[in-house]
Amino acid sequence: MLHTVLMTLLIIVAIALIIVVLLQSSKSTGLSGAISGGAEQLFGKQKARGIDAVLHRITVVLSVLFFVLTLLVSYGKF
C-alpha cells in the first residue's frame, strides 16, 4: 500500500518537474551561450526576475522531492 502511494507521488512529481522545466525561459543560445551564461550566472550578472525566480524555486523543490521519493521507493523495505 505504501509503495503504491509513493510510486503515485513519484509519478506526479516527475510530471510536474517536466512541466516546470519546460515553462522556464531559455537563458542561452547554443554551447557558447551556455558556457558564458554559466559564468555570468556564477558571478552574479544574471538575476532571475518575476516568474523565472518562482519557477526556479519550484524546480529546486520538486527536484529534491523527486530525489527523496526515488530513494524511498528504491529502498523497498518500509
PDB file of N, CA, C and O in Angstrom:
ATOM      1  N   MET A   1       0.822  -1.192   0.000  1.00  0.00           N
ATOM      2  CA  MET A   1       0.000   0.000   0.000  1.00  0.00           C
ATOM      3  C   MET A   1       0.869   1.260   0.000  1.00  0.00           C
ATOM      4  O   MET A   1       0.645   2.167  -0.802  1.00  0.00           O
ATOM      5  N   LEU A   2       1.858   1.321   0.894  1.00  0.00           N
ATOM      6  CA  LEU A   2       2.737   2.488   0.973  1.00  0.00           C
ATOM      7  C   LEU A   2       3.565   2.626  -0.299  1.00  0.00           C
ATOM      8  O   LEU A   2       3.823   3.737  -0.762  1.00  0.00           O
ATOM      9  N   HIS A   3       3.974   1.507  -0.855  1.00  0.00           N
ATOM     10  CA  HIS A   3       4.748   1.529  -2.100  1.00  0.00           C
ATOM     11  C   HIS A   3       3.923   2.134  -3.236  1.00  0.00           C
ATOM     12  O   HIS A   3       4.447   2.896  -4.048  1.00  0.00           O
ATOM     13  N   THR A   4       2.651   1.800  -3.293  1.00  0.00           N
ATOM     14  CA  THR A   4       1.764   2.338  -4.330  1.00  0.00           C
ATOM     15  C   THR A   4       1.584   3.846  -4.170  1.00  0.00           C
ATOM     16  O   THR A   4       1.580   4.579  -5.159  1.00  0.00           O
ATOM     17  N   VAL A   5       1.437   4.302  -2.947  1.00  0.00           N
ATOM     18  CA  VAL A   5       1.301   5.739  -2.682  1.00  0.00           C
ATOM     19  C   VAL A   5       2.572   6.477  -3.080  1.00  0.00           C
ATOM     20  O   VAL A   5       2.511   7.529  -3.717  1.00  0.00           O
ATOM     21  N   LEU A   6       3.723   5.926  -2.705  1.00  0.00           N
ATOM     22  CA  LEU A   6       4.992   6.570  -3.054  1.00  0.00           C
ATOM     23  C   LEU A   6       5.222   6.589  -4.566  1.00  0.00           C
ATOM     24  O   LEU A   6       5.715   7.580  -5.105  1.00  0.00           O
ATOM     25  N   MET A   7       4.870   5.511  -5.244  1.00  0.00           N
ATOM     26  CA  MET A   7       5.026   5.484  -6.704  1.00  0.00           C
ATOM     27  C   MET A   7       4.104   6.500  -7.376  1.00  0.00           C
ATOM     28  O   MET A   7       4.497   7.156  -8.341  1.00  0.00           O
ATOM     29  N   THR A   8       2.885   6.629  -6.868  1.00  0.00           N
ATOM     30  CA  THR A   8       1.960   7.614  -7.417  1.00  0.00           C
ATOM     31  C   THR A   8       2.487   9.028  -7.213  1.00  0.00           C
ATOM     32  O   THR A   8       2.440   9.847  -8.131  1.00  0.00           O
ATOM     33  N   LEU A   9       2.989   9.319  -6.014  1.00  0.00           N
ATOM     34  CA  LEU A   9       3.586  10.624  -5.752  1.00  0.00           C
ATOM     35  C   LEU A   9       4.803  10.875  -6.635  1.00  0.00           C
ATOM     36  O   LEU A   9       5.006  11.989  -7.117  1.00  0.00           O
ATOM     37  N   LEU A  10       5.599   9.854  -6.844  1.00  0.00           N
ATOM     38  CA  LEU A  10       6.795   9.982  -7.679  1.00  0.00           C
ATOM     39  C   LEU A  10       6.419  10.317  -9.118  1.00  0.00           C
ATOM     40  O   LEU A  10       7.066  11.151  -9.751  1.00  0.00           O
ATOM     41  N   ILE A  11       5.386   9.679  -9.632  1.00  0.00           N
ATOM     42  CA  ILE A  11       4.940   9.965 -10.999  1.00  0.00           C
ATOM     43  C   ILE A  11       4.389  11.382 -11.105  1.00  0.00           C
ATOM     44  O   ILE A  11       4.662  12.079 -12.082  1.00  0.00           O
ATOM     45  N   ILE A  12       3.621  11.813 -10.117  1.00  0.00           N
ATOM     46  CA  ILE A  12       3.065  13.173 -10.133  1.00  0.00           C
ATOM     47  C   ILE A  12       4.179  14.212 -10.063  1.00  0.00           C
ATOM     48  O   ILE A  12       4.154  15.202 -10.795  1.00  0.00           O
ATOM     49  N   VAL A  13       5.157  13.991  -9.185  1.00  0.00           N
ATOM     50  CA  VAL A  13       6.281  14.922  -9.056  1.00  0.00           C
ATOM     51  C   VAL A  13       7.112  14.942 -10.339  1.00  0.00           C
ATOM     52  O   VAL A  13       7.562  16.006 -10.764  1.00  0.00           O
ATOM     53  N   ALA A  14       7.317  13.790 -10.953  1.00  0.00           N
ATOM     54  CA  ALA A  14       8.089  13.734 -12.197  1.00  0.00           C
ATOM     55  C   ALA A  14       7.404  14.521 -13.313  1.00  0.00           C
ATOM     56  O   ALA A  14       8.061  15.261 -14.044  1.00  0.00           O
ATOM     57  N   ILE A  15       6.103  14.365 -13.444  1.00  0.00           N
ATOM     58  CA  ILE A  15       5.363  15.099 -14.477  1.00  0.00           C
ATOM     59  C   ILE A  15       5.389  16.598 -14.184  1.00  0.00           C
ATOM     60  O   ILE A  15       5.571  17.404 -15.096  1.00  0.00           O
ATOM     61  N   ALA A  16       5.208  16.973 -12.925  1.00  0.00           N
ATOM     62  CA  ALA A  16       5.254  18.387 -12.551  1.00  0.00           C
ATOM     63  C   ALA A  16       6.633  18.983 -12.809  1.00  0.00           C
ATOM     64  O   ALA A  16       6.744  20.123 -13.259  1.00  0.00           O
ATOM     65  N   LEU A  17       7.683  18.214 -12.526  1.00  0.00           N
ATOM     66  CA  LEU A  17       9.049  18.683 -12.770  1.00  0.00           C
ATOM     67  C   LEU A  17       9.302  18.908 -14.254  1.00  0.00           C
ATOM     68  O   LEU A  17       9.923  19.900 -14.636  1.00  0.00           O
ATOM     69  N   ILE A  18       8.831  18.006 -15.079  1.00  0.00           N
ATOM     70  CA  ILE A  18       8.979  18.164 -16.532  1.00  0.00           C
ATOM     71  C   ILE A  18       8.256  19.423 -17.000  1.00  0.00           C
ATOM     72  O   ILE A  18       8.799  20.192 -17.794  1.00  0.00           O
ATOM     73  N   ILE A  19       7.044  19.635 -16.516  1.00  0.00           N
ATOM     74  CA  ILE A  19       6.261  20.804 -16.932  1.00  0.00           C
ATOM     75  C   ILE A  19       6.936  22.101 -16.495  1.00  0.00           C
ATOM     76  O   ILE A  19       7.023  23.048 -17.277  1.00  0.00           O
ATOM     77  N   VAL A  20       7.412  22.149 -15.256  1.00  0.00           N
ATOM     78  CA  VAL A  20       8.048  23.373 -14.745  1.00  0.00           C
ATOM     79  C   VAL A  20       9.329  23.669 -15.507  1.00  0.00           C
ATOM     80  O   VAL A  20       9.605  24.830 -15.810  1.00  0.00           O
ATOM     81  N   VAL A  21      10.114  22.655 -15.822  1.00  0.00           N
ATOM     82  CA  VAL A  21      11.343  22.881 -16.580  1.00  0.00           C
ATOM     83  C   VAL A  21      11.020  23.392 -17.980  1.00  0.00           C
ATOM     84  O   VAL A  21      11.707  24.279 -18.486  1.00  0.00           O
ATOM     85  N   LEU A  22       9.993  22.849 -18.605  1.00  0.00           N
ATOM     86  CA  LEU A  22       9.626  23.305 -19.938  1.00  0.00           C
ATOM     87  C   LEU A  22       9.045  24.715 -19.942  1.00  0.00           C
ATOM     88  O   LEU A  22       9.121  25.404 -20.959  1.00  0.00           O
ATOM     89  N   LEU A  23       8.473  25.154 -18.838  1.00  0.00           N
ATOM     90  CA  LEU A  23       7.917  26.502 -18.753  1.00  0.00           C
ATOM     91  C   LEU A  23       8.984  27.584 -18.589  1.00  0.00           C
ATOM     92  O   LEU A  23       8.730  28.755 -18.872  1.00  0.00           O
ATOM     93  N   GLN A  24      10.161  27.202 -18.139  1.00  0.00           N
ATOM     94  CA  GLN A  24      11.209  28.196 -17.917  1.00  0.00           C
ATOM     95  C   GLN A  24      11.727  28.744 -19.231  1.00  0.00           C
ATOM     96  O   GLN A  24      11.797  28.038 -20.238  1.00  0.00           O
ATOM     97  N   SER A  25      12.091  30.019 -19.200  1.00  0.00           N
ATOM     98  CA  SER A  25      12.600  30.650 -20.413  1.00  0.00           C
ATOM     99  C   SER A  25      14.060  30.272 -20.623  1.00  0.00           C
ATOM    100  O   SER A  25      14.798  30.023 -19.670  1.00  0.00           O
ATOM    101  N   SER A  26      14.456  30.234 -21.882  1.00  0.00           N
ATOM    102  CA  SER A  26      15.826  29.887 -22.237  1.00  0.00           C
ATOM    103  C   SER A  26      16.736  31.066 -21.929  1.00  0.00           C
ATOM    104  O   SER A  26      16.376  32.213 -22.195  1.00  0.00           O
ATOM    105  N   LYS A  27      17.917  30.794 -21.368  1.00  0.00           N
ATOM    106  CA  LYS A  27      18.831  31.859 -20.990  1.00  0.00           C
ATOM    107  C   LYS A  27      20.077  31.902 -21.859  1.00  0.00           C
ATOM    108  O   LYS A  27      20.907  32.794 -21.687  1.00  0.00           O
ATOM    109  N   SER A  28      20.231  30.972 -22.781  1.00  0.00           N
ATOM    110  CA  SER A  28      21.441  30.956 -23.593  1.00  0.00           C
ATOM    111  C   SER A  28      21.127  30.439 -24.988  1.00  0.00           C
ATOM    112  O   SER A  28      20.063  29.875 -25.242  1.00  0.00           O
ATOM    113  N   THR A  29      22.092  30.649 -25.891  1.00  0.00           N
ATOM    114  CA  THR A  29      21.934  30.171 -27.261  1.00  0.00           C
ATOM    115  C   THR A  29      23.108  29.281 -27.603  1.00  0.00           C
ATOM    116  O   THR A  29      24.211  29.761 -27.862  1.00  0.00           O
ATOM    117  N   GLY A  30      22.867  27.994 -27.603  1.00  0.00           N
ATOM    118  CA  GLY A  30      23.913  27.067 -28.004  1.00  0.00           C
ATOM    119  C   GLY A  30      24.965  26.835 -26.943  1.00  0.00           C
ATOM    120  O   GLY A  30      24.815  27.249 -25.793  1.00  0.00           O
ATOM    121  N   LEU A  31      26.034  26.167 -27.345  1.00  0.00           N
ATOM    122  CA  LEU A  31      27.092  25.802 -26.415  1.00  0.00           C
ATOM    123  C   LEU A  31      27.872  27.013 -25.933  1.00  0.00           C
ATOM    124  O   LEU A  31      28.201  27.095 -24.750  1.00  0.00           O
ATOM    125  N   SER A  32      28.173  27.948 -26.808  1.00  0.00           N
ATOM    126  CA  SER A  32      28.924  29.127 -26.386  1.00  0.00           C
ATOM    127  C   SER A  32      28.114  29.971 -25.415  1.00  0.00           C
ATOM    128  O   SER A  32      28.668  30.545 -24.477  1.00  0.00           O
ATOM    129  N   GLY A  33      26.806  30.050 -25.634  1.00  0.00           N
ATOM    130  CA  GLY A  33      25.954  30.777 -24.706  1.00  0.00           C
ATOM    131  C   GLY A  33      25.855  30.078 -23.370  1.00  0.00           C
ATOM    132  O   GLY A  33      25.743  30.728 -22.330  1.00  0.00           O
ATOM    133  N   ALA A  34      25.896  28.753 -23.391  1.00  0.00           N
ATOM    134  CA  ALA A  34      25.820  28.002 -22.141  1.00  0.00           C
ATOM    135  C   ALA A  34      27.063  28.225 -21.299  1.00  0.00           C
ATOM    136  O   ALA A  34      26.977  28.338 -20.076  1.00  0.00           O
ATOM    137  N   ILE A  35      28.206  28.287 -21.941  1.00  0.00           N
ATOM    138  CA  ILE A  35      29.454  28.493 -21.204  1.00  0.00           C
ATOM    139  C   ILE A  35      29.515  29.909 -20.652  1.00  0.00           C
ATOM    140  O   ILE A  35      29.794  30.094 -19.468  1.00  0.00           O
ATOM    141  N   SER A  36      29.263  30.899 -21.478  1.00  0.00           N
ATOM    142  CA  SER A  36      29.319  32.280 -20.999  1.00  0.00           C
ATOM    143  C   SER A  36      28.152  32.590 -20.070  1.00  0.00           C
ATOM    144  O   SER A  36      28.305  33.348 -19.112  1.00  0.00           O
ATOM    145  N   GLY A  37      26.997  32.015 -20.344  1.00  0.00           N
ATOM    146  CA  GLY A  37      25.841  32.227 -19.478  1.00  0.00           C
ATOM    147  C   GLY A  37      26.061  31.649 -18.093  1.00  0.00           C
ATOM    148  O   GLY A  37      25.640  32.233 -17.095  1.00  0.00           O
ATOM    149  N   GLY A  38      26.721  30.497 -18.033  1.00  0.00           N
ATOM    150  CA  GLY A  38      27.038  29.905 -16.735  1.00  0.00           C
ATOM    151  C   GLY A  38      28.006  30.750 -15.950  1.00  0.00           C
ATOM    152  O   GLY A  38      27.882  30.874 -14.732  1.00  0.00           O
ATOM    153  N   ALA A  39      28.978  31.339 -16.638  1.00  0.00           N
ATOM    154  CA  ALA A  39      29.945  32.203 -15.970  1.00  0.00           C
ATOM    155  C   ALA A  39      29.275  33.476 -15.471  1.00  0.00           C
ATOM    156  O   ALA A  39      29.559  33.939 -14.367  1.00  0.00           O
ATOM    157  N   GLU A  40      28.390  34.039 -16.281  1.00  0.00           N
ATOM    158  CA  GLU A  40      27.693  35.250 -15.855  1.00  0.00           C
ATOM    159  C   GLU A  40      26.804  34.971 -14.651  1.00  0.00           C
ATOM    160  O   GLU A  40      26.717  35.787 -13.734  1.00  0.00           O
ATOM    161  N   GLN A  41      26.150  33.825 -14.656  1.00  0.00           N
ATOM    162  CA  GLN A  41      25.283  33.496 -13.531  1.00  0.00           C
ATOM    163  C   GLN A  41      26.115  33.221 -12.277  1.00  0.00           C
ATOM    164  O   GLN A  41      25.701  33.564 -11.170  1.00  0.00           O
ATOM    165  N   LEU A  42      27.274  32.610 -12.448  1.00  0.00           N
ATOM    166  CA  LEU A  42      28.141  32.321 -11.316  1.00  0.00           C
ATOM    167  C   LEU A  42      28.626  33.605 -10.661  1.00  0.00           C
ATOM    168  O   LEU A  42      28.705  33.691  -9.435  1.00  0.00           O
ATOM    169  N   PHE A  43      28.949  34.595 -11.469  1.00  0.00           N
ATOM    170  CA  PHE A  43      29.469  35.847 -10.939  1.00  0.00           C
ATOM    171  C   PHE A  43      28.383  36.872 -10.681  1.00  0.00           C
ATOM    172  O   PHE A  43      28.690  38.013 -10.333  1.00  0.00           O
ATOM    173  N   GLY A  44      27.130  36.502 -10.841  1.00  0.00           N
ATOM    174  CA  GLY A  44      26.027  37.356 -10.429  1.00  0.00           C
ATOM    175  C   GLY A  44      25.580  38.388 -11.435  1.00  0.00           C
ATOM    176  O   GLY A  44      24.918  39.349 -11.041  1.00  0.00           O
ATOM    177  N   LYS A  45      25.896  38.254 -12.702  1.00  0.00           N
ATOM    178  CA  LYS A  45      25.463  39.246 -13.681  1.00  0.00           C
ATOM    179  C   LYS A  45      24.041  38.992 -14.156  1.00  0.00           C
ATOM    180  O   LYS A  45      23.365  39.920 -14.600  1.00  0.00           O
ATOM    181  N   GLN A  46      23.580  37.757 -14.071  1.00  0.00           N
ATOM    182  CA  GLN A  46      22.213  37.448 -14.463  1.00  0.00           C
ATOM    183  C   GLN A  46      21.384  37.224 -13.209  1.00  0.00           C
ATOM    184  O   GLN A  46      21.738  36.416 -12.351  1.00  0.00           O
ATOM    185  N   LYS A  47      20.304  37.932 -13.116  1.00  0.00           N
ATOM    186  CA  LYS A  47      19.391  37.761 -11.989  1.00  0.00           C
ATOM    187  C   LYS A  47      18.054  37.270 -12.517  1.00  0.00           C
ATOM    188  O   LYS A  47      17.532  37.790 -13.504  1.00  0.00           O
ATOM    189  N   ALA A  48      17.511  36.271 -11.854  1.00  0.00           N
ATOM    190  CA  ALA A  48      16.185  35.779 -12.229  1.00  0.00           C
ATOM    191  C   ALA A  48      15.148  36.741 -11.670  1.00  0.00           C
ATOM    192  O   ALA A  48      15.225  37.139 -10.508  1.00  0.00           O
ATOM    193  N   ARG A  49      14.181  37.112 -12.493  1.00  0.00           N
ATOM    194  CA  ARG A  49      13.171  38.074 -12.072  1.00  0.00           C
ATOM    195  C   ARG A  49      11.786  37.502 -12.307  1.00  0.00           C
ATOM    196  O   ARG A  49      11.561  36.728 -13.238  1.00  0.00           O
ATOM    197  N   GLY A  50      10.874  37.896 -11.452  1.00  0.00           N
ATOM    198  CA  GLY A  50       9.467  37.564 -11.629  1.00  0.00           C
ATOM    199  C   GLY A  50       9.175  36.080 -11.663  1.00  0.00           C
ATOM    200  O   GLY A  50       9.538  35.327 -10.759  1.00  0.00           O
ATOM    201  N   ILE A  51       8.509  35.684 -12.729  1.00  0.00           N
ATOM    202  CA  ILE A  51       8.061  34.298 -12.855  1.00  0.00           C
ATOM    203  C   ILE A  51       9.236  33.335 -12.981  1.00  0.00           C
ATOM    204  O   ILE A  51       9.135  32.180 -12.567  1.00  0.00           O
ATOM    205  N   ASP A  52      10.351  33.795 -13.550  1.00  0.00           N
ATOM    206  CA  ASP A  52      11.518  32.923 -13.661  1.00  0.00           C
ATOM    207  C   ASP A  52      12.069  32.546 -12.289  1.00  0.00           C
ATOM    208  O   ASP A  52      12.507  31.413 -12.086  1.00  0.00           O
ATOM    209  N   ALA A  53      12.049  33.477 -11.355  1.00  0.00           N
ATOM    210  CA  ALA A  53      12.518  33.181  -9.996  1.00  0.00           C
ATOM    211  C   ALA A  53      11.602  32.175  -9.312  1.00  0.00           C
ATOM    212  O   ALA A  53      12.065  31.266  -8.623  1.00  0.00           O
ATOM    213  N   VAL A  54      10.307  32.347  -9.508  1.00  0.00           N
ATOM    214  CA  VAL A  54       9.338  31.416  -8.907  1.00  0.00           C
ATOM    215  C   VAL A  54       9.498  30.026  -9.507  1.00  0.00           C
ATOM    216  O   VAL A  54       9.508  29.029  -8.785  1.00  0.00           O
ATOM    217  N   LEU A  55       9.624  29.962 -10.834  1.00  0.00           N
ATOM    218  CA  LEU A  55       9.808  28.663 -11.487  1.00  0.00           C
ATOM    219  C   LEU A  55      11.110  28.000 -11.061  1.00  0.00           C
ATOM    220  O   LEU A  55      11.173  26.778 -10.930  1.00  0.00           O
ATOM    221  N   HIS A  56      12.149  28.802 -10.846  1.00  0.00           N
ATOM    222  CA  HIS A  56      13.428  28.242 -10.393  1.00  0.00           C
ATOM    223  C   HIS A  56      13.286  27.622  -9.007  1.00  0.00           C
ATOM    224  O   HIS A  56      13.789  26.526  -8.759  1.00  0.00           O
ATOM    225  N   ARG A  57      12.602  28.322  -8.103  1.00  0.00           N
ATOM    226  CA  ARG A  57      12.405  27.785  -6.749  1.00  0.00           C
ATOM    227  C   ARG A  57      11.551  26.522  -6.769  1.00  0.00           C
ATOM    228  O   ARG A  57      11.831  25.565  -6.047  1.00  0.00           O
ATOM    229  N   ILE A  58      10.507  26.521  -7.598  1.00  0.00           N
ATOM    230  CA  ILE A  58       9.649  25.337  -7.710  1.00  0.00           C
ATOM    231  C   ILE A  58      10.452  24.163  -8.266  1.00  0.00           C
ATOM    232  O   ILE A  58      10.281  23.028  -7.820  1.00  0.00           O
ATOM    233  N   THR A  59      11.328  24.430  -9.238  1.00  0.00           N
ATOM    234  CA  THR A  59      12.164  23.378  -9.811  1.00  0.00           C
ATOM    235  C   THR A  59      13.077  22.769  -8.761  1.00  0.00           C
ATOM    236  O   THR A  59      13.245  21.550  -8.713  1.00  0.00           O
ATOM    237  N   VAL A  60      13.663  23.603  -7.928  1.00  0.00           N
ATOM    238  CA  VAL A  60      14.556  23.098  -6.871  1.00  0.00           C
ATOM    239  C   VAL A  60      13.780  22.231  -5.890  1.00  0.00           C
ATOM    240  O   VAL A  60      14.238  21.150  -5.521  1.00  0.00           O
ATOM    241  N   VAL A  61      12.616  22.693  -5.467  1.00  0.00           N
ATOM    242  CA  VAL A  61      11.811  21.926  -4.508  1.00  0.00           C
ATOM    243  C   VAL A  61      11.366  20.597  -5.112  1.00  0.00           C
ATOM    244  O   VAL A  61      11.455  19.557  -4.460  1.00  0.00           O
ATOM    245  N   LEU A  62      10.888  20.630  -6.356  1.00  0.00           N
ATOM    246  CA  LEU A  62      10.435  19.400  -6.997  1.00  0.00           C
ATOM    247  C   LEU A  62      11.577  18.424  -7.241  1.00  0.00           C
ATOM    248  O   LEU A  62      11.391  17.213  -7.126  1.00  0.00           O
ATOM    249  N   SER A  63      12.754  18.936  -7.576  1.00  0.00           N
ATOM    250  CA  SER A  63      13.874  18.025  -7.811  1.00  0.00           C
ATOM    251  C   SER A  63      14.340  17.363  -6.516  1.00  0.00           C
ATOM    252  O   SER A  63      14.694  16.184  -6.524  1.00  0.00           O
ATOM    253  N   VAL A  64      14.347  18.091  -5.414  1.00  0.00           N
ATOM    254  CA  VAL A  64      14.694  17.485  -4.121  1.00  0.00           C
ATOM    255  C   VAL A  64      13.644  16.447  -3.725  1.00  0.00           C
ATOM    256  O   VAL A  64      13.980  15.359  -3.257  1.00  0.00           O
ATOM    257  N   LEU A  65      12.380  16.791  -3.916  1.00  0.00           N
ATOM    258  CA  LEU A  65      11.300  15.849  -3.614  1.00  0.00           C
ATOM    259  C   LEU A  65      11.392  14.605  -4.486  1.00  0.00           C
ATOM    260  O   LEU A  65      11.170  13.493  -4.008  1.00  0.00           O
ATOM    261  N   PHE A  66      11.720  14.788  -5.765  1.00  0.00           N
ATOM    262  CA  PHE A  66      11.894  13.660  -6.677  1.00  0.00           C
ATOM    263  C   PHE A  66      13.021  12.749  -6.201  1.00  0.00           C
ATOM    264  O   PHE A  66      12.876  11.526  -6.212  1.00  0.00           O
ATOM    265  N   PHE A  67      14.126  13.327  -5.788  1.00  0.00           N
ATOM    266  CA  PHE A  67      15.271  12.556  -5.302  1.00  0.00           C
ATOM    267  C   PHE A  67      14.908  11.758  -4.045  1.00  0.00           C
ATOM    268  O   PHE A  67      15.233  10.575  -3.945  1.00  0.00           O
ATOM    269  N   VAL A  68      14.247  12.394  -3.106  1.00  0.00           N
ATOM    270  CA  VAL A  68      13.872  11.720  -1.854  1.00  0.00           C
ATOM    271  C   VAL A  68      12.870  10.595  -2.121  1.00  0.00           C
ATOM    272  O   VAL A  68      13.003   9.500  -1.576  1.00  0.00           O
ATOM    273  N   LEU A  69      11.873  10.864  -2.956  1.00  0.00           N
ATOM    274  CA  LEU A  69      10.891   9.828  -3.274  1.00  0.00           C
ATOM    275  C   LEU A  69      11.523   8.652  -4.014  1.00  0.00           C
ATOM    276  O   LEU A  69      11.155   7.499  -3.788  1.00  0.00           O
ATOM    277  N   THR A  70      12.471   8.949  -4.895  1.00  0.00           N
ATOM    278  CA  THR A  70      13.157   7.878  -5.610  1.00  0.00           C
ATOM    279  C   THR A  70      13.934   6.989  -4.645  1.00  0.00           C
ATOM    280  O   THR A  70      13.926   5.765  -4.773  1.00  0.00           O
ATOM    281  N   LEU A  71      14.602   7.612  -3.685  1.00  0.00           N
ATOM    282  CA  LEU A  71      15.325   6.823  -2.682  1.00  0.00           C
ATOM    283  C   LEU A  71      14.382   5.972  -1.839  1.00  0.00           C
ATOM    284  O   LEU A  71      14.674   4.813  -1.543  1.00  0.00           O
ATOM    285  N   LEU A  72      13.250   6.555  -1.456  1.00  0.00           N
ATOM    286  CA  LEU A  72      12.290   5.798  -0.635  1.00  0.00           C
ATOM    287  C   LEU A  72      11.693   4.626  -1.408  1.00  0.00           C
ATOM    288  O   LEU A  72      11.527   3.537  -0.857  1.00  0.00           O
ATOM    289  N   VAL A  73      11.369   4.843  -2.681  1.00  0.00           N
ATOM    290  CA  VAL A  73      10.800   3.765  -3.496  1.00  0.00           C
ATOM    291  C   VAL A  73      11.837   2.673  -3.735  1.00  0.00           C
ATOM    292  O   VAL A  73      11.515   1.486  -3.688  1.00  0.00           O
ATOM    293  N   SER A  74      13.076   3.070  -3.992  1.00  0.00           N
ATOM    294  CA  SER A  74      14.101   2.073  -4.289  1.00  0.00           C
ATOM    295  C   SER A  74      14.548   1.316  -3.034  1.00  0.00           C
ATOM    296  O   SER A  74      15.038   0.192  -3.139  1.00  0.00           O
ATOM    297  N   TYR A  75      14.388   1.909  -1.867  1.00  0.00           N
ATOM    298  CA  TYR A  75      14.775   1.231  -0.634  1.00  0.00           C
ATOM    299  C   TYR A  75      13.917  -0.020  -0.450  1.00  0.00           C
ATOM    300  O   TYR A  75      14.439  -1.098  -0.165  1.00  0.00           O
ATOM    301  N   GLY A  76      12.622   0.121  -0.611  1.00  0.00           N
ATOM    302  CA  GLY A  76      11.727  -1.021  -0.686  1.00  0.00           C
ATOM    303  C   GLY A  76      11.328  -1.682   0.618  1.00  0.00           C
ATOM    304  O   GLY A  76      10.371  -2.456   0.615  1.00  0.00           O
ATOM    305  N   LYS A  77      11.991  -1.431   1.724  1.00  0.00           N
ATOM    306  CA  LYS A  77      11.638  -2.071   2.993  1.00  0.00           C
ATOM    307  C   LYS A  77      11.068  -1.026   3.934  1.00  0.00           C
ATOM    308  O   LYS A  77      11.809  -0.318   4.617  1.00  0.00           O
ATOM    309  N   PHE A  78       9.780  -0.938   3.965  1.00  0.00           N
ATOM    310  CA  PHE A  78       9.134   0.078   4.781  1.00  0.00           C
ATOM    311  C   PHE A  78       8.709  -0.522   6.090  1.00  0.00           C
ATOM    312  O   PHE A  78       8.139   0.173   6.932  1.00  0.00           O
TER     313      PHE A  78
END
